[in-house]
Amino acid sequence: MTGMSRLLFAAQGQREEAQREIDRAAPLSARSEVHSVRFNVALAAGRVHAAAARFPEAAESFHTALVEARHAGIYGAALDALGDSQSACRKGIRGTSSS
């Protein structure tokens, strides 16, 4: 199984494993010159952070994903990142208003 597929699998419900994969993938992707690689890792990180209710980190990761998608010219993916970001923000606002 490739690193990216492990990362995406982990992001689907196993938060601790997903966070470990993000922690391993983020430094590697930061050194990559390929925007789509950096986009995919940032998007997965945002989803993991949002699932763990770490909304500031999620917003930062989604912003990074959006920037990388725009640089790579993958505008559909940029819209996905923006949608994920907005969804995470709404969840964060609802979660903090009910406390």
PyMOL CGO cylinders between C-alpha atoms (Angstrom):
from pymol import cmd
from pymol.cgo import CYLINDER

trace = [
    CYLINDER, 0.00, 0.00, 0.00, 1.40, 3.42, -0.90, 0.3, 1, 1, 1, 1, 1, 1,
    CYLINDER, 1.40, 3.42, -0.90, 1.94, 6.14, 1.68, 0.3, 1, 1, 1, 1, 1, 1,
    CYLINDER, 1.94, 6.14, 1.68, -0.84, 8.31, 0.25, 0.3, 1, 1, 1, 1, 1, 1,
    CYLINDER, -0.84, 8.31, 0.25, -3.35, 5.45, 0.22, 0.3, 1, 1, 1, 1, 1, 1,
    CYLINDER, -3.35, 5.45, 0.22, -2.47, 4.65, 3.85, 0.3, 1, 1, 1, 1, 1, 1,
    CYLINDER, -2.47, 4.65, 3.85, -2.94, 8.30, 4.70, 0.3, 1, 1, 1, 1, 1, 1,
    CYLINDER, -2.94, 8.30, 4.70, -6.34, 8.51, 3.02, 0.3, 1, 1, 1, 1, 1, 1,
    CYLINDER, -6.34, 8.51, 3.02, -7.46, 5.21, 4.55, 0.3, 1, 1, 1, 1, 1, 1,
    CYLINDER, -7.46, 5.21, 4.55, -6.39, 6.37, 7.98, 0.3, 1, 1, 1, 1, 1, 1,
    CYLINDER, -6.39, 6.37, 7.98, -8.26, 9.66, 7.57, 0.3, 1, 1, 1, 1, 1, 1,
    CYLINDER, -8.26, 9.66, 7.57, -11.51, 7.72, 7.18, 0.3, 1, 1, 1, 1, 1, 1,
    CYLINDER, -11.51, 7.72, 7.18, -11.94, 7.00, 10.87, 0.3, 1, 1, 1, 1, 1, 1,
    CYLINDER, -11.94, 7.00, 10.87, -8.75, 6.08, 12.67, 0.3, 1, 1, 1, 1, 1, 1,
    CYLINDER, -8.75, 6.08, 12.67, -7.67, 9.47, 13.97, 0.3, 1, 1, 1, 1, 1, 1,
    CYLINDER, -7.67, 9.47, 13.97, -4.52, 8.46, 15.83, 0.3, 1, 1, 1, 1, 1, 1,
    CYLINDER, -4.52, 8.46, 15.83, -3.22, 6.44, 12.89, 0.3, 1, 1, 1, 1, 1, 1,
    CYLINDER, -3.22, 6.44, 12.89, -4.21, 9.24, 10.54, 0.3, 1, 1, 1, 1, 1, 1,
    CYLINDER, -4.21, 9.24, 10.54, -2.30, 11.78, 12.64, 0.3, 1, 1, 1, 1, 1, 1,
    CYLINDER, -2.30, 11.78, 12.64, 0.81, 9.57, 12.63, 0.3, 1, 1, 1, 1, 1, 1,
    CYLINDER, 0.81, 9.57, 12.63, 0.61, 9.30, 8.84, 0.3, 1, 1, 1, 1, 1, 1,
    CYLINDER, 0.61, 9.30, 8.84, 0.18, 13.09, 8.52, 0.3, 1, 1, 1, 1, 1, 1,
    CYLINDER, 0.18, 13.09, 8.52, 3.15, 13.63, 10.82, 0.3, 1, 1, 1, 1, 1, 1,
    CYLINDER, 3.15, 13.63, 10.82, 5.26, 11.42, 8.54, 0.3, 1, 1, 1, 1, 1, 1,
    CYLINDER, 5.26, 11.42, 8.54, 3.93, 12.75, 5.22, 0.3, 1, 1, 1, 1, 1, 1,
    CYLINDER, 3.93, 12.75, 5.22, 3.94, 16.49, 5.93, 0.3, 1, 1, 1, 1, 1, 1,
    CYLINDER, 3.94, 16.49, 5.93, 7.72, 16.99, 6.09, 0.3, 1, 1, 1, 1, 1, 1,
    CYLINDER, 7.72, 16.99, 6.09, 8.21, 14.86, 2.98, 0.3, 1, 1, 1, 1, 1, 1,
    CYLINDER, 8.21, 14.86, 2.98, 5.57, 16.72, 0.98, 0.3, 1, 1, 1, 1, 1, 1,
    CYLINDER, 5.57, 16.72, 0.98, 6.97, 20.08, 2.08, 0.3, 1, 1, 1, 1, 1, 1,
    CYLINDER, 6.97, 20.08, 2.08, 10.21, 19.18, 0.29, 0.3, 1, 1, 1, 1, 1, 1,
    CYLINDER, 10.21, 19.18, 0.29, 8.35, 18.12, -2.86, 0.3, 1, 1, 1, 1, 1, 1,
    CYLINDER, 8.35, 18.12, -2.86, 8.33, 20.40, -5.87, 0.3, 1, 1, 1, 1, 1, 1,
    CYLINDER, 8.33, 20.40, -5.87, 5.05, 18.84, -7.02, 0.3, 1, 1, 1, 1, 1, 1,
    CYLINDER, 5.05, 18.84, -7.02, 2.09, 21.00, -6.02, 0.3, 1, 1, 1, 1, 1, 1,
    CYLINDER, 2.09, 21.00, -6.02, -0.41, 18.16, -6.31, 0.3, 1, 1, 1, 1, 1, 1,
    CYLINDER, -0.41, 18.16, -6.31, 1.55, 16.14, -3.73, 0.3, 1, 1, 1, 1, 1, 1,
    CYLINDER, 1.55, 16.14, -3.73, 1.56, 19.06, -1.31, 0.3, 1, 1, 1, 1, 1, 1,
    CYLINDER, 1.56, 19.06, -1.31, -2.14, 19.62, -2.04, 0.3, 1, 1, 1, 1, 1, 1,
    CYLINDER, -2.14, 19.62, -2.04, -3.12, 16.02, -1.25, 0.3, 1, 1, 1, 1, 1, 1,
    CYLINDER, -3.12, 16.02, -1.25, -1.19, 15.92, 2.01, 0.3, 1, 1, 1, 1, 1, 1,
    CYLINDER, -1.19, 15.92, 2.01, -2.52, 19.32, 3.13, 0.3, 1, 1, 1, 1, 1, 1,
    CYLINDER, -2.52, 19.32, 3.13, -6.10, 18.32, 2.28, 0.3, 1, 1, 1, 1, 1, 1,
    CYLINDER, -6.10, 18.32, 2.28, -5.78, 15.03, 4.19, 0.3, 1, 1, 1, 1, 1, 1,
    CYLINDER, -5.78, 15.03, 4.19, -4.23, 16.90, 7.13, 0.3, 1, 1, 1, 1, 1, 1,
    CYLINDER, -4.23, 16.90, 7.13, -7.12, 19.34, 7.16, 0.3, 1, 1, 1, 1, 1, 1,
    CYLINDER, -7.12, 19.34, 7.16, -9.62, 16.51, 7.23, 0.3, 1, 1, 1, 1, 1, 1,
    CYLINDER, -9.62, 16.51, 7.23, -7.78, 14.76, 10.07, 0.3, 1, 1, 1, 1, 1, 1,
    CYLINDER, -7.78, 14.76, 10.07, -7.55, 17.99, 12.09, 0.3, 1, 1, 1, 1, 1, 1,
    CYLINDER, -7.55, 17.99, 12.09, -11.25, 18.73, 11.50, 0.3, 1, 1, 1, 1, 1, 1,
    CYLINDER, -11.25, 18.73, 11.50, -12.25, 15.22, 12.56, 0.3, 1, 1, 1, 1, 1, 1,
    CYLINDER, -12.25, 15.22, 12.56, -10.29, 15.74, 15.78, 0.3, 1, 1, 1, 1, 1, 1,
    CYLINDER, -10.29, 15.74, 15.78, -11.99, 19.14, 16.35, 0.3, 1, 1, 1, 1, 1, 1,
    CYLINDER, -11.99, 19.14, 16.35, -8.69, 20.99, 15.90, 0.3, 1, 1, 1, 1, 1, 1,
    CYLINDER, -8.69, 20.99, 15.90, -10.31, 23.68, 13.78, 0.3, 1, 1, 1, 1, 1, 1,
    CYLINDER, -10.31, 23.68, 13.78, -7.51, 26.28, 13.66, 0.3, 1, 1, 1, 1, 1, 1,
    CYLINDER, -7.51, 26.28, 13.66, -5.10, 23.60, 12.38, 0.3, 1, 1, 1, 1, 1, 1,
    CYLINDER, -5.10, 23.60, 12.38, -7.75, 22.36, 9.95, 0.3, 1, 1, 1, 1, 1, 1,
    CYLINDER, -7.75, 22.36, 9.95, -8.28, 25.86, 8.58, 0.3, 1, 1, 1, 1, 1, 1,
    CYLINDER, -8.28, 25.86, 8.58, -4.52, 26.32, 8.11, 0.3, 1, 1, 1, 1, 1, 1,
    CYLINDER, -4.52, 26.32, 8.11, -4.20, 22.98, 6.31, 0.3, 1, 1, 1, 1, 1, 1,
    CYLINDER, -4.20, 22.98, 6.31, -7.19, 23.68, 4.08, 0.3, 1, 1, 1, 1, 1, 1,
    CYLINDER, -7.19, 23.68, 4.08, -5.75, 27.09, 3.21, 0.3, 1, 1, 1, 1, 1, 1,
    CYLINDER, -5.75, 27.09, 3.21, -2.46, 25.42, 2.26, 0.3, 1, 1, 1, 1, 1, 1,
    CYLINDER, -2.46, 25.42, 2.26, -4.35, 22.88, 0.14, 0.3, 1, 1, 1, 1, 1, 1,
    CYLINDER, -4.35, 22.88, 0.14, -6.23, 25.67, -1.62, 0.3, 1, 1, 1, 1, 1, 1,
    CYLINDER, -6.23, 25.67, -1.62, -3.01, 27.55, -2.42, 0.3, 1, 1, 1, 1, 1, 1,
    CYLINDER, -3.01, 27.55, -2.42, -1.29, 24.39, -3.70, 0.3, 1, 1, 1, 1, 1, 1,
    CYLINDER, -1.29, 24.39, -3.70, -4.28, 23.44, -5.85, 0.3, 1, 1, 1, 1, 1, 1,
    CYLINDER, -4.28, 23.44, -5.85, -4.34, 26.89, -7.42, 0.3, 1, 1, 1, 1, 1, 1,
    CYLINDER, -4.34, 26.89, -7.42, -0.60, 26.72, -8.12, 0.3, 1, 1, 1, 1, 1, 1,
    CYLINDER, -0.60, 26.72, -8.12, -1.03, 23.30, -9.71, 0.3, 1, 1, 1, 1, 1, 1,
    CYLINDER, -1.03, 23.30, -9.71, -3.98, 24.47, -11.80, 0.3, 1, 1, 1, 1, 1, 1,
    CYLINDER, -3.98, 24.47, -11.80, -6.29, 21.82, -10.34, 0.3, 1, 1, 1, 1, 1, 1,
    CYLINDER, -6.29, 21.82, -10.34, -9.24, 24.10, -9.79, 0.3, 1, 1, 1, 1, 1, 1,
    CYLINDER, -9.24, 24.10, -9.79, -11.77, 21.36, -9.08, 0.3, 1, 1, 1, 1, 1, 1,
    CYLINDER, -11.77, 21.36, -9.08, -9.53, 20.18, -6.26, 0.3, 1, 1, 1, 1, 1, 1,
    CYLINDER, -9.53, 20.18, -6.26, -9.26, 23.77, -5.03, 0.3, 1, 1, 1, 1, 1, 1,
    CYLINDER, -9.26, 23.77, -5.03, -13.04, 23.89, -4.78, 0.3, 1, 1, 1, 1, 1, 1,
    CYLINDER, -13.04, 23.89, -4.78, -13.01, 20.64, -2.79, 0.3, 1, 1, 1, 1, 1, 1,
    CYLINDER, -13.01, 20.64, -2.79, -10.50, 22.14, -0.35, 0.3, 1, 1, 1, 1, 1, 1,
    CYLINDER, -10.50, 22.14, -0.35, -12.59, 25.28, -0.01, 0.3, 1, 1, 1, 1, 1, 1,
    CYLINDER, -12.59, 25.28, -0.01, -15.73, 23.23, 0.61, 0.3, 1, 1, 1, 1, 1, 1,
    CYLINDER, -15.73, 23.23, 0.61, -13.97, 21.12, 3.25, 0.3, 1, 1, 1, 1, 1, 1,
    CYLINDER, -13.97, 21.12, 3.25, -12.69, 24.28, 4.91, 0.3, 1, 1, 1, 1, 1, 1,
    CYLINDER, -12.69, 24.28, 4.91, -16.12, 25.85, 5.05, 0.3, 1, 1, 1, 1, 1, 1,
    CYLINDER, -16.12, 25.85, 5.05, -17.66, 22.66, 6.40, 0.3, 1, 1, 1, 1, 1, 1,
    CYLINDER, -17.66, 22.66, 6.40, -15.00, 22.39, 9.13, 0.3, 1, 1, 1, 1, 1, 1,
    CYLINDER, -15.00, 22.39, 9.13, -15.52, 26.02, 10.09, 0.3, 1, 1, 1, 1, 1, 1,
    CYLINDER, -15.52, 26.02, 10.09, -19.28, 25.54, 10.39, 0.3, 1, 1, 1, 1, 1, 1,
    CYLINDER, -19.28, 25.54, 10.39, -18.76, 22.48, 12.58, 0.3, 1, 1, 1, 1, 1, 1,
    CYLINDER, -18.76, 22.48, 12.58, -16.28, 24.41, 14.72, 0.3, 1, 1, 1, 1, 1, 1,
    CYLINDER, -16.28, 24.41, 14.72, -18.65, 27.32, 15.16, 0.3, 1, 1, 1, 1, 1, 1,
    CYLINDER, -18.65, 27.32, 15.16, -21.54, 25.02, 16.09, 0.3, 1, 1, 1, 1, 1, 1,
    CYLINDER, -21.54, 25.02, 16.09, -19.31, 23.10, 18.49, 0.3, 1, 1, 1, 1, 1, 1,
    CYLINDER, -19.31, 23.10, 18.49, -18.12, 26.21, 20.30, 0.3, 1, 1, 1, 1, 1, 1,
    CYLINDER, -18.12, 26.21, 20.30, -21.56, 27.85, 20.47, 0.3, 1, 1, 1, 1, 1, 1,
    CYLINDER, -21.56, 27.85, 20.47, -23.09, 24.85, 22.25, 0.3, 1, 1, 1, 1, 1, 1,
    CYLINDER, -23.09, 24.85, 22.25, -20.46, 24.90, 25.04, 0.3, 1, 1, 1, 1, 1, 1,
]
cmd.load_cgo(trace, "trace")
